[in-house]
Amino acid sequence: MAGKGEFKHKDNTGSIFKNDYKNEDKHPDMTGTVNVEGIEKNVAAWRNTTDSGNEYFSLRFSDPKDK
């Protein structure tokens, strides 16, 4: 069960938010968490544009780090 102030996603859901700590181009534009079949993952997203001008997000998933 989630503690006070701690949010847990339902299975197969997630959320991302603007990364207020982005200081360099290599830092993600957005970060967040997802729950895939009960497994929590961190997600980072970078906004990109194809050569033909279409915008998309590139994603990277990682295991959460212990706090």
Protein Blocks (a to p, Z undefined) as FASTA:
>chain_A
ZZehiacddehiacddddfkbcbfklcfbdcdddeehiacdddddddddfkopacddddd
dddddZZ
